[in-house]
Amino acid sequence: MKIERLMHAGIPILMNRGWQEISRSLDRLALAAGPDHGLRLFEHLAPQPLIEGPGQEQAAAEALAAFRNSCSQRFFAGITHPQTTALLEAHAPDICAKVIEMGDAICERRF
């Protein structure tokens, strides 16, 4: 926020900005500490295994397969449908190019 806007902002806006900064600082602190450094503020948000112990990967693969098999019954045809790509390329080639460009930027960590 620019200093000029800050000078004319009301108390609620300043309080909101303050809480945003505190939240951002805590997020960064938790990320910087990492899982092995004793700071576990956001441990509950870490990815949890589907099943503990042996067979965990097999159980995860089976759950994903079951989800993919049942998607077509519960959801509309979407990104996994074979014709989706062809329809998008035919009706919105500019958008397709932009989506690919944005995806490449994300993969290269350019935001």
Beta strands, then each sheet from edge to edge (+ up, - down):
end
